[in-house]
Amino acid sequence: MFCNCLALSLSFLCFASFVVAFQGSSRLTSISACRRQEQQQNNPERSSHYWPKTNALDKPKKSRLIGGQAVLLSTYSANTQAEHVVQNAVEPQVFASGYSTQANLVDALREAVKQAAQSLPEPKLGSETVIDLAIVTVSSLYDGGAQQPATTVVPTVLEASNEFYGDAKIQHLVGCSVAGSISSSCPPVSVVQGPVVPNTIKTVELEGIPSVSVTLALLPGVELRTFGCGKGDIPDDVGLLPATEWKRPLGLQGFGETSTGQDEDGENERPDGSVFMLLPSPAFSTDLNDLLYGLSYYFPKSQIFGGIASTVSSLSRAKLYRYSANLGPPVTLGDGCIGVAMYGDIHLQTLTAQGAKPVGGVYRVLKGSESSIQAIVLDEEATAALNLEEEEEKEENEEDEEQEENMDAKARMAQAYAKARIPKPPLAEANFLMRTLSDDDQAFMRRQLLIGLEQPGSVGWTASELARLAEGAGHRFRVFQVASGGMKDGSVTFALGSVDIVPGTRMRFFVRESGFAKKEVEALWLGYKKRLLNEQFGKEEKTLTPPTCCFIVPTLDRGSKFFLGKTGYESEAAVRMMPSVPCIVGFFSNGIIGKLDVEPEASIGVQGSASGYFLLSSKSSRPIYSAAAAAAEKAALAEQEAIERRAQEFAEAEDERRRQRATVPQELENRAPRADDGELILKRREVHSGRAMTVSTVEWSVAEKTATPTSVLEGFMWEKETEVDRFRERVPLANLLSQCRLSATDPTAPKPRDFLGSLKQAIASNGFAIIPECKRMEPSMGSLWHRYDIPKLVKSFTQSDVAAISVNCDGILFGGSLEDITKAREAASTAAIEKMSEDGVVVPPILASDLLLYPYQLYKLRLAGADAVNLVVGALPKKDLTYLIKIASSLQLQTLAAVNSEVQLQSLADLPPGSIGAVVVSNREMEDFSFDLTGEQALNLLKSKALEEVRKVHGSDIPVLVEGRVGLIERFDSESDHPSVDAYLKELKAAGASGCIVAGGLVRDGMDASEVIQKLRESLS
């Protein structure tokens, strides 16, 4: 049952620990001197912040990521990505760690500080850089080195932080000597194809080797104060002394005071609990219980965690390190307890794994007092419920049948003895119970006897310890080691003051076993995750917040030896279970300090043979800073900049290539040949003139005789013919025809929009229509836009209520593509829906502007989503012009004809009436693709008799548009002494123009394209 449930979870964490003999040591610095320094403090310390101060308890607003300065993970999820820090946003709570195993202590400390500093946000320019808290653990193996830790550790850390983190000043520091450190670091960011993904942090457990670990913290909205005391300094009359008197020896008087009122002792009431981190020496164990009791009494809402300092060898003495910027020089102690008090926007969540497997049934204490148990009896009802659950688990796990048969006789004998309704001494019951256990469990019970006492409030939950943990209910039994046994009466006695035995309390026997410990850890974290999910879905009151740091404090009997040679098991499991936590640190201790469970009513104490997981977070759910995600974002931005730079270089090269194409060859002594009527004489490309040939993936050019175009238009036509040939090789014309037929019958395919209808309606409403054109570049000018974003331009045009939109999709001279038509159509539809008014959804149709020479191109444009096409009359013989108009009509593409001479206008007049929908007169000169900068060319065509003939044939209301430098050409008018764009527009309208197509004229410094359109409209009103 439960094991199958565990198989679905991530393997994680094991906790258990064995308390070794506490080691005595002498003080290295006078406690009274430390106390005098503390009493000099008159005002409570306030944490200096990395960002400007904000209300710590304000709910942080969502912020977005910019510049790679920081990445904030706002939810507790493995898939949550770095999301989001901005200037002046809610500052995150940050923990960052580093470690080193160098033999030289100074070098090791500097390397660890440098690693930690690299995982912090970049210092803010123009403001003082501070680090609120540093936590340092140093292996006791450095004690015999050239640099003594007592005088080296704190100064080196302070100096290194100032060097490696923008002249940062550490405000508070605590630390201790350890037998082994746990730390984490951010690995290099890996860039794969696709988006940049930050790696998970890497953790290490450094047992029994010279090592140091440094953790740096930025804690906005948190008041901090370091404190310390020696043996005998803790008043033992807790509850009798006023709060101020009890706090004074610790230096905690006035800590966390607010103006909310005062209690009966004259102390200000605290609106919320403090968090205390304690680092006592082993010899401080007798005073530690008094300290915990006093902190719990005088800070009733406080949360406490920590670990007892440790050493690799029993011959070494533990050291404690403490520093506060406003208390003078650093302090190093050899005995006592140091700690840091935190108040404000900080929260602690405690998880503890005991690593102890229950064996036998559930018993009740019949006789016992203080810390001794004299008689117990089997609780048959509780044992029956327990056996039922265990049998279900055995059925699912299908335990070894042969082993069950071997144990059957022993089990029956033990059960028969247990069920006898007579009181039994605990040692006698344990002796019978051992007979039912495996050889390893028997060997453990002979060395050590563990008894678990039922915790208050655990009745009503499932009897199985693992099932309880997986449900988030916490431990049912708190395990204690028996200190001594009565050889005469079979009683057991626990450590003095560790427990108060009450008759009627349930109890069980336990043994330590690594396999069960792993299951316990899995169940423990499953329960935590379940509580977290329940809170997110509103099933429980929210008390858990996403952690910013996880402190792992196992005892010395943990680690690789306990987990059968598996190094780093606990820290690696933490990474798997909490991949979004940016910092995992800790140390191997002589005992852990904290609650057994996350429940608020759980008592605080010292536990041996256990591992504590202490999760620090922000009460207000501040954003979480991830150095790995920040590095990934920085790498992504660098890659994006490189891509944009390469794109810019390519665009510049393409601009130059197109300019060269648009330049008349210098070797021509005379102008391009023209016919008697003044029109350019154009030749189609010759087959032997150097056409590119493609076979499979190989492309080469056959050039029997090189031909040179006589004009830019002729060269343009040859390039376009080559382009169409390449398209045909990829998609034959027959395939295009089939696709067009299918598109005509497909209800989901884009249907043609009425370009001419929309144009005429705009002319009727405003008297003059302005058609904006999306054009990437102009051959004679280069790129028109710094960043050519068609969807953004089209959205702007659509919101400006334009009648239609022109898109130049030529890729030879103008840098366009067929995809531009599709993008424009989709963007126009989306923008129109967003702008929907009482008139419904009005989507501007799309005019495709290209050099069209073949029907093949028309089919491609129809499939791309064009609604109308613009035919260049000067590039088409009359029969080709007529044929393309017929094909366009069959595809429901409306036709516009662009002209730049009266001869071309006359050819339009020779077409069948109504075959063209509109005329476009141009200021462009086709010989070299330059413009008439005066604008006279278009004005003359508007006033010509040839245009009158066109109107007679195709209707007097046929729209006539003007293109070419419209919006840029300036003219004088009678109302002004200065030339203006407005004057030219008015002249065009007066000459009979119905509207204009504006491309380059939309690009103006400091103005959006929609603003330019509005300005042009206003000039005509």
Steps between C-alpha positions, in 0.01 A plus 500: 500500500739769620807358324323512167413861576863571577609345172318781321695767686854630471746318720612734769657584830570276793526625850648340809776580734702387797615742766871455571658598825500874540846643514603752761704804414608827650402849387722677255348840568345639814122473500472803726695704247256391230212601724642846555515548124138395469385736773649793310223450247213738565294459188384179338699402196332532169608304199653708222354398174630437157202685351312805632285415800142394451235371733617147559156364559348648188397240249758519219367590162577296194807619321656412172854411409723754330864519423602177667563683828288259692249228455217458744317174541158589633359149547636183658531285188774318309374649176481852626749710313664766590270761471554840605681786673473863403648818632315629807297177521453305824850392594547124529620301797832350394724224638818403317768252602852399406751244624863403469727208593834679464759411761581863572227648719523854363490379140206272580300780663568738212394242242177421690412870535569558131269214399222628725540859378470385139155358582370830638329765286734752345564792738296808432696794367499820702392344831677338792530124465433296812465133583255455784622165631790261449504144636838326508588138579866399527637148532679435829785346300631852437577541872853368466588709195717810463194729509303463820123512435441703817677804354465431128143404411299817560754758372560296184127468425443873555792595277406251225138615486618857464727395213270267310165672543527868419660624825222328693484528877379199697267616776480176699695172506463176693683171458655200668745218456356182352592141420359541149327761287209493257492760226375574152606699197357600164667313212578664164192562287462259210364632172325245282308536179196701591454707816771532762431274799674546836641189666389399850736595781773252587543393863792345688536333839856539621548250782823465692715712266631858529221717363316826554154618401382863483138610459417863421147634543311811392197529729288807423234578756679301772649633823806302607704477817778265598525390863704271721534356848726272702445215742308616804387825339140384439269589790328186626199679647307528175156648556600674818729758344363788293565453131754782487708344779506159336587639155779728618770231551441388142500851357141464375345784699287720275529261207208521257309764693199659332253768593203266522483514878674361807473178694490461873878508527529828318610335182340592173265241360622325187251474212679194368764243607876522468732240355806398704796308364712345779855363477600368846819320592481135613584591860201737512252212501397539865412868448341452159166377632476810724575721201234331284245519778573868559481592131170314466363672809610858436455475122185284496448520125861439409642228276835345594745284304869421494760238575765426759852571378713195428857392434663222302706382797407490867836663571392820320298774660204659333515869415217750458530815286296816537513849352272804475601817322375722784652296785867543422757225433403138435464251784617137505375272779613157605201432721146631523244578234477760226203572279321745277150632562288594198172688514277621220448358156647157570342165571629157603360159410644197679511139384676228698567137417588275794626208290348254745289200396220389737499135603249298695161618615365812670524509879362712781702620797342358815753623747751778459603841624738780408741343247453130588261225388448204735215301338321479163219298349398427139233734361304233313267738314782721374714198412213335309450814288873515443523133401213544253683777318830313509336188355363708211847634436649153511247375246591778263873463555490118495764452767721194498285201601790286615611768747145521637495126560833513686371779724157350555581300810681788667218740417232273646695463822557875533138583419373251752717657766403852400128429507511378853310758698775554752732798536850435368825690546613675182832314490326162529262590215793622289681170562206297368447741212860456381429135427264600219747734330761449232864449596590861418213642705584271791861616490386862510266447797780331695715811450232763542140509615268755339148570626250731334239683706174600336465874441190688611233546235604204285190290573258469209759473228609179335707271718779448247791739555585523129139550394465781754805678366380462142171664596683794654392408855852487645656244731282305738784400731797703615797271535731516802810300582491313829776634721498213750308187595411350836660157523277400790158633402545523118412872491647749254612858564548781248737795521413727791258773397449369148152362566229492766333159509123496546324165565264408216733632232540271198849389401686278252845354460718619213818401318713696255520367145607689187245338267210610718662840543484557125130411496443731795662788317293436187185495711604813689545700178188357342307632797661842468422515128142392569455776756642749252262386225202507734580857593540600136157356421345662806434176688706614799588832657813638339801471730772378262689733269753409230841459667800707401749283689511151650729436798582131541635411844565127543677355801841335482370145459337602173666539162661251266563237767138484605376490140730213408769699321265739320671840528277807492175305526307752708602816311449339158157384609420857605588623152277239340209584727540879492662587165397865525678566831811702406710420808554182705751513787566345838747305713545176692422571865506349846124543520222690325291774656140550393151360486430141407216598267358800315204523735497830696441324832800267457758544774855621439790294623834339425495174307776252441526253213277708275517741210328836494383673187442868574333695219537877513264716299329837486169543678381732226605258223769728366634401161775238508829589338663221299861554398480214250193645334658847502812361332280322248312820424827689464629235259172511308519878470860477381399242244205715392729799461739290292210383282378857453852614422541229237157585359596866482823414320308280258240772444772755427661261253161441336440875483831548324426215261161647412648846455748354257218330310314830482804682362536548125818318385788747467624338181196628312603813312146585395167496678273196476351443154151633455231461235365784293228564756763540773437170677790282607592217267500192722633159412408185682782296645685277253543135590875513436553818698607334823185359658551308824415129470407278793512120514422337834700698758768615255474841338729644237488751214540436130633811325574446134469872435455764765221751439485843662167671572457843345290637786419426857150389400641254246741357760213481746293304249782253435551439874125455544486246216780304663319512833179368342695219331633390837152507650373284215773243561384464860123521442377440143216714363265199495540463878422868550183469293386206714569693818302799375201278413508341845532841663193624313290217645658495846282697744798557730722650227521883480243648264571806282403836647362789296801729457333733251178523700690599814708749301197667338320519833799681654513740206130572532532562875820703511549618142854359502623155606839437656628143449804420715754257355717251685836520325823375654737706287536727201780418251625855483473564876562170678295378796206719588439360848741438785300188584257379237216343697209439263243384760573807710473735200179340375344516845584871516353557153183306581442696819532818290195395294683481167297387198761246388863403550763452231779247557811493282590132483787519250818344633742617231506878537264568789585226750151355530361146481175317443482434873457874548159477331388223734630679809329822398166330439508319836609810689227709337234244600622486858521877536155547346345257748663684790367829362151373426244779514127541450559459127641153563841372401651705218815336363709698248572300181859432389653630174800300380769712338753309289642480148250256350602335173341154510164350605699272733561803722129577520421150625766534769359837610145367521610212723701743714185704569517799266174674411629719215812530285686792345621442143796704370379599152845612383636145543221320314415476131133560428419132449673402826317778684165380366578137583607575859187708557284206388685251724473739796127537441456122496673486838277780638803728525413863427746675269674837524724628220810711577621744233766769473438634149216609274582216259429251776176681581399469135560126513255485791245684294532225235397232750143371521279728712501416869791256475705700752371627832733793565793690355824577687708787360862489613782747554754221439726493195529141384834542328693539826220464755561850627221741591391831362572697815288792381184292464424652162487162325191386689337844474548508123350152464199602710439799270565309175247424229609138511355469849178655374486224237548239768211646699280499191567129446505369856263746665535851629498372858798272455736572793832657409774464761845659515816329621869590527635732771151601609535636850857609430470736201458859610340776292420866543143621525340838508438488874857446613848627422655160578466175307299228669379145452143621548522725195587211272213290629260783436635540146448129433144515625430812295643332189251214533678241711268282705768396747861404545719207601751604769810295586818693573291801602383307808849498648548814706719551803312497828165411341311175477371400156141540617581855613640578155181372335289715729716803426463446124123475539488820698696683230222424250211602723 
